[in-house]
Amino acid sequence: MHDDNRENFFLEILKFGLTAVIIVLPIRLFIAQPFIVSGSSMDPTFADKQYLIVDELSYHFKDPERGEVIVFKYPKDESRYLIKRIVGLPEETVIIEGNTLSVTTKEGEVLPIPEPYVVNEGNGNSMTLTLTDDQYFVMGDNRPASSDSRIWGPLPQDDIVGRALIRLLPLSSLDVFPGEAE
């Protein structure tokens, strides 16, 4: 009798583990994945070592939008993942003049881009860049410490993994859609 109970116990543990894998694995592979912020390029919005959950599903149904914080494969080394903010959309012209950022939309409208999340200014040299229909211009919130589209060019849409969905750790900064521009 005692062995039957032990066998049932292990069978139940095995069923539970298998069920957990069947549920968790597809979520991890196709819907959301963890990401740990590395470095200071997004200070003060995101700090080094913060733990995020990245939404990988939304961009299959809608295009990324200006102001969203995204995780993507670094175009120069796709084994590395970076986190930045979208400031320029496909077919727009991004204009940086000193600490001022604006875009000319594909319809020809010039829009100044307010950036209340930028505390450490320093966009670098002035530049103007026109994006193709599958490119985004991304920048870190900590401009002097960020390697972004100003340095390595536009981000191909295919390199976008997803957007920051939840900041889990540290618990004191728990947030849904952290860093979203209003």
Sequence and secondary structure as in RCSB ss.txt:
>XXXX:A:sequence
MHDDNRENFFLEILKFGLTAVIIVLPIRLFIAQPFIVSGSSMDPTFADKQYLIVDELSYHFKDPERGEVIVFKYP
KDESRYLIKRIVGLPEETVIIEGNTLSVTTKEGEVLPIPEPYVVNEGNGNSMTLTLTDDQYFVMGDNRPASSDSR
IWGPLPQDDIVGRALIRLLPLSSLDVFPGEAE
>XXXX:A:secstr
 HHHHHHHHHHHHHHHHHHHHHHHHHIIIIIEEEEE  SSTTTTTS TT EEEEE SGGGTS   TT EEEEEET
TEEEEEEEEEEEE TT EEEEETTEEEEE TTS EEE   TT  S    S EEEE  TTEEEEE SSGGG  SHH
HH  EEGGGEEEEEEEEEESGGG EESTT   
